[in-house]
Amino acid sequence: MKNRPGLFVTGTDTGVGKTLVSAALLHALAALGERVAGMKPVAAGADLVDGAWVNEDVLALREASPVPAPPDLVNPYLFREAIAPHIAAERKGVRIELLRIVAAYEALAGEGVPVLVEGAGGFLVPLGPEKDMADLATALGLPILLVVGMRLGCLNHALLTAEAIERRGLQLAGWVANRIDPEMAVYDENLASLAGRLRAPLIAELPWMPRPDARQASRYFPPQGLNRWWSALLGVQSAD
């Protein structure tokens, strides 16, 4: 594994709350006095605001990050259409280059500043004809935080994603349970099943939030446990 400080956030699917969790984690770490930069390498879906194209996920990470950074480093690839990144790139005549993203990451990391990198979609979402989000995670060489959207089918999605992460030789450093379906049957039993099968600690459990708010969600990351986990994570990385 490459000696880079940071974390890669992936999810069991699109729409499971990766941005909510990423922004909440940035807020929670900032409350502990940690300086962490947020990054969304590839984003699809943008609105024109004051003459500039803005993606709401990128904006959320920039607002939550305690370390300000240039927009082109936080988000090297932005596509207007809210569709699969590789299709959006093809329509625009753009090739998503992993080296460009890695260079942006390294510029953000600077003098050892940890970078939280949020992926797009699920772990195996394509980024081009021969590469996907897993290839990006591998190129960055970061430990992975898995966001599990708690709804029917999440057991299979979570376990398959964990298996794909392990097969890439990457570290599943933890997972977050995000209750996106308030009517999910036997929620507690499903949570226990995941806790017993995922070989990584549960970092936070987010309740159903009709209006997701990252600052509010940050309160569900227990400070002492988060501090121990984050310190151990960076310590493991610095020793690799």
VODRENKOL-439726 format. One record per atom (N, C-alpha, C): x, y, z; residue in three letters. Coordinates in steps of 0.1 Angstrom, whole numbers, padded with zeros to 4 digits, always signed. Each point is the difference from the previous one (the first is absolute). Layout:
<rs>
XYZALA;...
</rs>
This chain:
<rs>
+0008-0012+0000MET;-0008+0012+0000MET;+0009+0012+0000MET;-0004+0010-0008LYS;+0008+0013-0001LYS;-0002+0008+0013LYS;+0011+0007+0004ASN;+0000+0007+0012ASN;-0007+0014-0002ASN;-0013+0000+0001ARG;-0007+0012-0002ARG;-0010+0001+0011ARG;-0001+0012+0007PRO;-0010+0001+0010PRO;-0014+0004-0005PRO;-0010-0008+0004GLY;-0013+0004-0004GLY;-0010-0012+0001GLY;-0011+0001-0007LEU;-0011-0009+0001LEU;-0008+0000-0013LEU;-0004-0011-0005PHE;-0008+0000-0012PHE;-0014-0005+0004PHE;-0010+0008-0003VAL;-0014-0003+0004VAL;-0008-0006-0012VAL;-0005-0012+0001THR;-0008-0006-0010THR;-0013-0004+0006THR;-0009-0005-0009GLY;-0013-0004+0005GLY;-0006-0012-0006GLY;-0010-0006+0005THR;-0006-0012-0005THR;-0008+0003-0013THR;-0002+0013-0003ASP;-0008+0003-0012ASP;+0001+0015-0001ASP;-0006+0006-0011THR;-0002+0014+0000THR;-0012+0004+0008THR;+0000+0012+0006GLY;-0011+0004+0008GLY;-0001-0006+0014GLY;+0011-0005+0005VAL;+0000-0006+0014VAL;+0005+0010+0010VAL;+0004+0012-0004GLY;+0005+0009+0010GLY;+0015+0002+0001GLY;+0007-0003-0010LYS;+0015+0002+0001LYS;+0004+0015+0003LYS;-0007+0009-0007THR;+0004+0014+0002THR;-0004+0004+0014THR;-0012-0004+0005LEU;-0004+0003+0014LEU;+0010-0005+0010LEU;+0004-0012-0002VAL;+0009-0006+0009VAL;+0014+0007-0001VAL;+0004+0002-0012SER;+0014+0007-0002SER;+0000+0013+0006SER;-0011+0008-0002ALA;+0000+0014+0006ALA;-0002-0001+0015ALA;-0008-0009+0005ALA;-0001-0001+0014ALA;+0013-0004+0007ALA;+0007-0009-0007LEU;+0013-0005+0006LEU;+0010+0012+0000LEU;+0000+0008-0010LEU;+0008+0012+0000LEU;-0003+0009+0011LEU;-0013+0002+0002HIS;-0004+0009+0012HIS;+0004-0006+0013HIS;-0002-0013+0001ALA;+0004-0007+0013ALA;+0015+0000+0002ALA;+0008-0002-0010LEU;+0014+0001+0002LEU;+0005+0014+0003LEU;-0007+0010-0007ALA;+0004+0014+0003ALA;-0003+0003+0015ALA;-0011-0005+0005ALA;-0003+0002+0014ALA;+0010-0006+0010ALA;+0008-0010-0005LEU;+0010-0005+0008LEU;+0014+0007-0002LEU;-0001+0010-0009GLY;+0012+0008-0002GLY;+0009-0006-0012GLY;-0006-0009-0007GLU;+0007-0006-0011GLU;-0001+0008-0013GLU;+0011+0002-0007ARG;-0001+0007-0013ARG;+0000-0010-0011ARG;-0011-0001-0007VAL;-0002-0010-0011VAL;-0006+0007-0012VAL;+0005-0003-0011ALA;-0005+0006-0013ALA;-0010-0010-0006ALA;-0011+0006-0006GLY;-0010-0008-0007GLY;+0002+0000-0015GLY;-0003-0011-0007MET;+0002-0001-0014MET;-0010-0009-0006MET;-0005+0005-0012LYS;-0010-0008-0008LYS;+0006+0000-0014LYS;+0008-0010-0003PRO;+0007+0000-0013PRO;-0009+0001-0012PRO;-0011-0008+0000VAL;-0009+0000-0012VAL;-0014+0002+0005VAL;-0007+0010-0006ALA;-0013+0003+0004ALA;-0009+0002-0013ALA;-0012-0005+0001ALA;-0009+0001-0012ALA;-0013+0006+0005ALA;-0004+0011-0007GLY;-0012+0007+0004GLY;+0004+0014+0006GLY;-0004+0011-0008ALA;+0004+0013+0005ALA;-0010+0010-0004ALA;-0001+0011+0008ASP;-0009+0011-0003ASP;+0008+0013-0002ASP;-0005+0008-0009LEU;+0006+0013-0002LEU;-0003+0010+0011LEU;+0010+0004+0007VAL;-0002+0009+0011VAL;+0009+0012-0001VAL;-0005+0012-0002ASP;+0008+0012-0002ASP;+0011-0002-0010ASP;-0004-0006-0012GLY;+0009-0002-0011GLY;+0010-0011+0001GLY;-0001-0008+0011ALA;+0009-0012+0001ALA;-0008-0012+0003ALA;+0005-0011-0006TRP;-0007-0013+0002TRP;+0004-0006+0014TRP;-0010-0004+0008VAL;+0002-0004+0013VAL;-0007-0014+0003VAL;+0008-0009+0006ASN;-0006-0013+0004ASN;-0002+0001+0015ASN;-0012-0004+0004GLU;-0003+0001+0014GLU;+0008-0008+0009GLU;+0004-0012-0005ASP;+0009-0009+0009ASP;+0014+0007+0002ASP;+0005+0006-0011VAL;+0013+0006+0001VAL;-0001+0012+0010VAL;-0011+0008-0002LEU;-0002+0011+0009LEU;-0001-0004+0014LEU;-0007-0011+0003ALA;-0001-0005+0014ALA;+0013-0003+0006ALA;+0009-0007-0008LEU;+0013-0003+0005LEU;+0009+0012+0003LEU;-0001+0010-0010ARG;+0008+0012+0002ARG;-0005+0008+0012ARG;-0013+0000+0003GLU;-0005+0007+0011GLU;+0004-0007+0014GLU;+0001-0013-0001ALA;+0003-0008+0012ALA;+0015-0001+0003ALA;+0008+0002-0010SER;+0014-0002+0002SER;+0006+0011+0008SER;+0008-0003+0010PRO;+0007+0010+0008PRO;+0013+0005-0007PRO;+0003-0006-0012VAL;+0012+0004-0007VAL;-0005+0005-0014VAL;+0000+0014-0002PRO;-0004+0005-0013PRO;+0009-0004-0012PRO;-0005-0002-0011ALA;+0008-0005-0012ALA;-0006+0005-0013ALA;+0008+0001-0010PRO;-0004+0005-0013PRO;-0011-0010-0006PRO;-0010+0005-0006PRO;-0011-0009-0006PRO;+0005-0010-0009PRO;+0010+0003-0009ASP;+0005-0010-0009ASP;+0007-0012+0006ASP;+0005+0002+0012LEU;+0006-0011+0008LEU;-0010-0008+0007LEU;-0010+0007+0006VAL;-0011-0007+0007VAL;-0008-0009-0010VAL;-0002+0005-0012ASN;-0008-0006-0010ASN;+0005+0001-0014ASN;+0010-0009-0003PRO;+0006+0001-0014PRO;-0009-0002-0011PRO;-0011-0009+0001TYR;-0009-0003-0011TYR;-0014+0003+0005TYR;-0006+0010-0007LEU;-0014+0003+0002LEU;-0008-0001-0013LEU;-0011-0007+0001PHE;-0009-0002-0012PHE;-0014+0006+0003PHE;-0006+0006-0009ARG;-0013+0007+0002ARG;-0011-0010+0002ARG;+0000-0011-0008GLU;-0011-0010+0001GLU;+0001-0009+0012GLU;-0011-0002+0007ALA;+0000-0009+0011ALA;-0002-0015-0005ALA;+0011-0005-0006ILE;-0001-0014-0005ILE;+0013-0007+0003ILE;+0002-0012-0003ALA;+0012-0008+0003ALA;+0012+0008-0005ALA;+0011+0001+0008PRO;+0011+0009-0004PRO;+0006-0004-0014PRO;+0002-0013-0003HIS;+0006-0003-0012HIS;-0008+0003-0012HIS;-0013+0000+0001ILE;-0009+0004-0011ILE;+0000+0015-0001ILE;+0000+0007+0011ALA;+0001+0015+0000ALA;+0013+0004-0007ALA;+0011-0006+0004ALA;+0013+0003-0006ALA;+0000-0003-0015ALA;-0005-0011-0004GLU;-0001-0003-0014GLU;-0008+0010-0008GLU;-0011+0004+0005ARG;-0008+0010-0007ARG;+0007+0014-0001ARG;+0009+0002+0010LYS;+0007+0013+0000LYS;+0013-0001-0008LYS;+0004-0012-0004GLY;+0012-0002-0007GLY;+0012+0001+0009GLY;-0002-0004+0013VAL;+0011+0001+0010VAL;+0004-0014+0004VAL;+0013-0002+0003ARG;+0005-0013+0005ARG;+0004+0003+0015ARG;-0006-0008+0009ILE;+0003+0002+0014ILE;+0014-0007+0002ILE;+0010+0008+0004GLU;+0013-0005+0002GLU;+0003-0001+0015GLU;+0004-0013+0004LEU;+0003-0002+0014LEU;+0012+0008+0005LEU;+0010+0001-0009LEU;+0012+0008+0004LEU;-0003+0014+0003LEU;-0010+0006-0007ARG;-0004+0014+0003ARG;-0006+0001+0014ARG;-0008-0010+0003ILE;-0007+0000+0013ILE;+0011-0003+0011ILE;+0009-0009-0002VAL;+0010-0002+0010VAL;+0009+0012+0002VAL;+0003+0007-0011ALA;+0008+0013+0002ALA;-0008+0010+0008ALA;-0013+0001-0002ALA;-0008+0009+0007ALA;+0000-0004+0015ALA;-0001-0013+0002TYR;+0000-0005+0014TYR;+0013+0004+0007TYR;+0011-0002-0007GLU;+0013+0002+0006GLU;+0002+0015+0003GLU;-0005+0009-0009ALA;+0001+0014+0002ALA;-0008+0004+0013ALA;-0012-0006+0002LEU;-0008+0002+0011LEU;+0007-0005+0013LEU;+0006-0011-0001ALA;+0006-0006+0012ALA;+0011+0009+0005ALA;+0007+0007-0009GLY;+0010+0009+0004GLY;+0010-0005+0011GLY;+0001+0007+0011GLU;+0009-0004+0011GLU;-0007-0010+0009GLU;-0004-0011-0005GLY;-0006-0010+0009GLY;-0014+0002+0004GLY;-0007+0009-0006VAL;-0014+0002+0003VAL;-0009-0011-0005VAL;-0007-0007+0009PRO;-0008-0011-0005PRO;-0011+0005-0009PRO;-0004-0009-0010VAL;-0010+0004-0010VAL;-0011-0011+0000VAL;-0012+0005+0002LEU;-0012-0009-0001LEU;-0005+0000-0014LEU;+0001-0011-0007VAL;-0004+0000-0014VAL;-0014-0008-0001VAL;-0010+0007-0006GLU;-0013-0006-0002GLU;-0001-0005-0014GLU;-0003-0013-0001GLY;-0002-0006-0014GLY;-0013+0004-0005GLY;-0003-0004-0012ALA;-0013+0002-0007ALA;-0007-0013-0002ALA;-0013-0001+0004GLY;-0007-0012-0002GLY;+0005-0011+0009GLY;+0000-0012-0004GLY;+0005-0011+0007GLY;+0015-0003-0003GLY;+0005-0010+0006PHE;+0015-0003-0001PHE;+0004-0004-0014PHE;-0008-0006-0008LEU;+0004-0005-0013LEU;-0007+0009-0011LEU;-0004+0012+0003VAL;-0006+0008-0011VAL;+0011+0003-0010VAL;-0003-0002-0013PRO;+0010+0003-0010PRO;+0004+0015-0001PRO;+0013+0002-0003LEU;+0005+0013-0003LEU;+0005+0001-0015LEU;-0001-0011-0007GLY;+0004+0000-0014GLY;-0001-0014-0005GLY;+0004-0002-0012PRO;-0001-0014-0006PRO;+0008-0011+0007PRO;+0011+0004+0007GLU;+0008-0010+0006GLU;+0004+0003+0015GLU;-0007+0009+0006LYS;+0003+0004+0014LYS;-0013+0003+0007LYS;+0001-0001+0013ASP;-0012+0002+0009ASP;+0004+0007+0013ASP;-0009+0003+0008MET;+0002+0007+0013MET;+0010-0008+0009MET;-0001-0014-0001ALA;+0009-0008+0007ALA;+0015+0002-0004ALA;+0002+0003-0013ASP;+0013+0002-0005ASP;+0006+0013+0006ASP;-0009+0010+0001LEU;+0004+0013+0007LEU;+0004-0002+0014LEU;-0009-0008+0007ALA;+0004-0003+0015ALA;+0013-0007+0001ALA;+0003-0009-0010THR;+0012-0007+0001THR;+0012+0009-0004THR;-0002+0009-0009ALA;+0011+0009-0004ALA;+0003+0010+0012ALA;-0010+0004+0007LEU;+0002+0008+0012LEU;+0006-0008+0012LEU;-0003-0013+0000GLY;+0005-0008+0011GLY;-0004+0004+0014GLY;-0013+0004+0001LEU;-0005+0005+0013LEU;-0009-0011+0006LEU;-0001+0000+0014PRO;-0010-0009+0006PRO;-0014+0005-0003PRO;-0009-0009+0001ILE;-0014+0002-0005ILE;-0010+0001+0011ILE;-0008+0010+0000LEU;-0012+0001+0008LEU;-0012-0003-0008LEU;-0008-0010+0004LEU;-0012-0004-0008LEU;-0012+0005+0007LEU;-0008+0007-0009VAL;-0013+0005+0005VAL;-0011-0010-0005VAL;-0007-0005+0010VAL;-0010-0010-0003VAL;-0014+0007+0001VAL;-0007+0001-0011GLY;-0013+0005+0000GLY;-0010-0011+0006GLY;-0005+0003+0012MET;-0008-0011+0007MET;-0014+0000-0006MET;-0002-0010-0009ARG;-0012-0003-0006ARG;-0001-0014-0004ARG;-0011-0005-0005LEU;-0001-0014-0005LEU;+0011-0002-0011LEU;+0007-0011+0002GLY;+0011-0003-0010GLY;+0014+0004+0004GLY;+0001+0008+0011CYS;+0013+0005+0004CYS;+0010-0010+0005CYS;-0005-0011+0005LEU;+0009-0011+0004LEU;+0009-0005-0012LEU;-0007-0003-0010ASN;+0007-0005-0012ASN;+0009+0011-0006ASN;-0005+0012-0001HIS;+0008+0011-0006HIS;+0012+0003+0008HIS;-0001+0000+0014ALA;+0011+0003+0008ALA;+0011-0011+0000ALA;-0005-0013+0001LEU;+0010-0011+0000LEU;+0007-0001-0014LEU;-0007+0002-0010LEU;+0006-0001-0014LEU;+0011+0012-0001LEU;-0004+0011+0005THR;+0009+0012-0001THR;+0013-0003+0008THR;-0002-0005+0013ALA;+0011-0003+0008ALA;+0009-0011-0006ALA;-0006-0009-0007GLU;+0008-0011-0007GLU;+0008+0006-0011GLU;-0006+0010-0008ALA;+0007+0006-0011ALA;+0012+0009+0005ALA;-0002+0006+0012ILE;+0010+0008+0006ILE;+0012-0009+0004ILE;-0003-0011+0006GLU;+0011-0009+0005GLU;+0007-0006-0012GLU;-0007-0003-0011ARG;+0006-0006-0011ARG;+0010+0009-0007ARG;-0002+0013+0002ARG;+0009+0010-0006ARG;+0012+0002+0009ARG;+0000-0007+0011GLY;+0012+0002+0010GLY;-0001+0012+0008GLY;-0012+0006+0001LEU;-0002+0012+0007LEU;-0005-0003+0014LEU;+0001+0010+0009GLN;-0004-0002+0014GLN;-0014+0006+0002GLN;-0009-0008+0004LEU;-0014+0005+0004LEU;+0002+0004+0015LEU;+0001+0013+0002ALA;+0004+0006+0013ALA;-0012+0002+0009ALA;-0012+0000-0006GLY;-0012+0002+0009GLY;-0012+0002-0009GLY;-0012+0000+0006TRP;-0012+0002-0007TRP;-0010+0009+0008TRP;-0009+0006-0007VAL;-0010+0008+0006VAL;-0014-0005-0005VAL;-0009-0002+0010ALA;-0013-0004-0004ALA;-0009+0013-0001ALA;-0005+0002-0012ASN;-0009+0012-0002ASN;-0014-0005-0003ASN;-0009+0003+0009ARG;-0014-0005-0002ARG;-0007+0009-0010ARG;+0000-0004-0012ILE;-0007+0007-0011ILE;-0014-0004-0002ILE;-0005-0011+0006ASP;-0014-0004-0001ASP;-0005-0001+0014ASP;-0009+0010+0004PRO;-0005+0000+0014PRO;-0009-0012+0002PRO;-0005-0007-0010GLU;-0009-0011+0001GLU;+0007-0013-0001GLU;+0013+0000+0000MET;+0007-0013-0002MET;-0004-0010+0011MET;-0004-0012-0004ALA;-0004-0010+0010ALA;+0013-0006+0007ALA;-0002-0005+0012VAL;+0010-0006+0008VAL;+0014+0007-0001VAL;-0001+0013+0002TYR;+0013+0008-0002TYR;+0011-0005+0009TYR;-0003-0001+0013ASP;+0010-0004+0010ASP;+0006-0014-0004ASP;-0008-0009-0004GLU;+0005-0013-0004GLU;+0010+0001-0012GLU;-0004+0009-0010ASN;+0009+0002-0011ASN;+0013+0006+0004ASN;-0001+0010+0009LEU;+0012+0007+0004LEU;+0009-0010+0007LEU;-0005-0009+0009ALA;+0007-0010+0007ALA;+0007-0010-0010ALA;-0008-0003-0011SER;+0006-0009-0010SER;+0012+0006-0006SER;-0001+0012-0004LEU;+0012+0007-0006LEU;+0012+0001+0010LEU;-0003+0004+0012ALA;+0010+0001+0010ALA;+0007-0013+0002ALA;-0007-0011-0001GLY;+0006-0013+0001GLY;+0008-0005-0012GLY;-0002+0006-0011ARG;+0006-0005-0013ARG;+0010+0009-0006ARG;-0001+0013+0002LEU;+0010+0009-0005LEU;+0012+0001+0009LEU;+0012-0003-0005ARG;+0012+0000+0008ARG;+0006+0014+0001ARG;-0008+0008+0006ALA;+0004+0014+0003ALA;-0010+0006+0010ALA;+0005+0010+0007PRO;-0009+0006+0011PRO;-0011+0009-0006PRO;-0011+0000+0007LEU;-0011+0009-0003LEU;+0004+0014+0006LEU;+0002+0010-0008ILE;+0004+0013+0004ILE;-0011+0009+0005ILE;-0012-0001-0007ALA;-0011+0008+0004ALA;-0013-0006-0005ALA;-0011+0003+0006GLU;-0013-0005-0004GLU;-0009+0013-0001GLU;-0003+0003-0012LEU;-0008+0012-0003LEU;-0015-0004-0001LEU;-0009+0007+0007PRO;-0014-0003+0000PRO;-0006+0006-0013PRO;-0013-0004-0002TRP;-0007+0006-0012TRP;-0001+0015+0002TRP;+0004+0008-0010MET;-0001+0014+0001MET;-0008+0005-0012MET;-0012+0005+0002PRO;-0009+0005-0011PRO;+0007+0011-0008PRO;+0008+0008+0007ARG;+0008+0011-0006ARG;+0014-0002+0004ARG;+0008-0008-0007PRO;+0014-0003+0004PRO;+0008+0013+0002PRO;+0007+0001+0011ASP;+0008+0011+0004ASP;+0013-0005+0005ASP;+0011+0004-0006ALA;+0013-0006+0004ALA;+0004+0004+0014ALA;-0002+0013+0004ARG;+0003+0004+0013ARG;-0007-0009+0011ARG;-0013-0002-0003GLN;-0008-0008+0010GLN;+0005-0014+0000GLN;+0003-0005-0012ALA;+0005-0014-0001ALA;+0013-0002+0006ALA;+0008+0010+0001SER;+0013-0001+0006SER;+0000-0003+0015SER;-0012+0003+0006ARG;-0002-0003+0014ARG;-0001-0015+0003ARG;-0002-0008-0010TYR;-0001-0015+0001TYR;+0013-0007-0001TYR;+0011+0008-0002PHE;+0013-0006+0001PHE;+0006+0002+0014PHE;+0000-0011+0008PRO;+0004+0002+0014PRO;+0014+0005+0001PRO;+0002+0012+0006PRO;+0014+0006+0000PRO;+0011-0008+0005PRO;-0001-0007+0011GLN;+0011-0008+0005GLN;+0003-0012-0010GLN;-0010-0007-0004GLY;+0002-0011-0009GLY;+0006+0005-0014GLY;-0005+0011-0005LEU;+0005+0006-0012LEU;+0014+0004+0001LEU;+0004+0006+0011ASN;+0013+0004+0002ASN;+0010-0012+0000ASN;-0004-0010+0007ARG;+0009-0012+0001ARG;+0001-0007-0014ARG;-0011-0001-0007TRP;+0000-0006-0013TRP;+0008+0008-0010TRP;-0002+0013+0000TRP;+0008+0009-0010TRP;+0015+0000+0003TRP;+0003+0001+0013SER;+0014+0000+0004SER;+0007-0014-0004SER;-0007-0011+0003ALA;+0005-0013-0004ALA;+0001-0001-0015ALA;-0009+0005-0007LEU;+0000+0000-0015LEU;+0012+0007-0006LEU;+0002+0012+0005LEU;+0012+0008-0005LEU;+0013-0007+0005LEU;-0001-0006+0012GLY;+0013-0006+0005GLY;+0003-0012-0008GLY;-0010-0008-0004VAL;+0003-0012-0009VAL;+0006+0005-0013VAL;-0006+0011-0006GLN;+0005+0004-0013GLN;+0014+0005+0001GLN;+0003+0008+0010SER;+0013+0006+0001SER;+0011-0011+0002SER;-0004-0012+0005ALA;+0009-0010+0002ALA;+0002-0010-0012ALA;-0009+0002-0010ASP;+0001-0009-0011ASP;+0012+0003-0009ASP;
</rs>
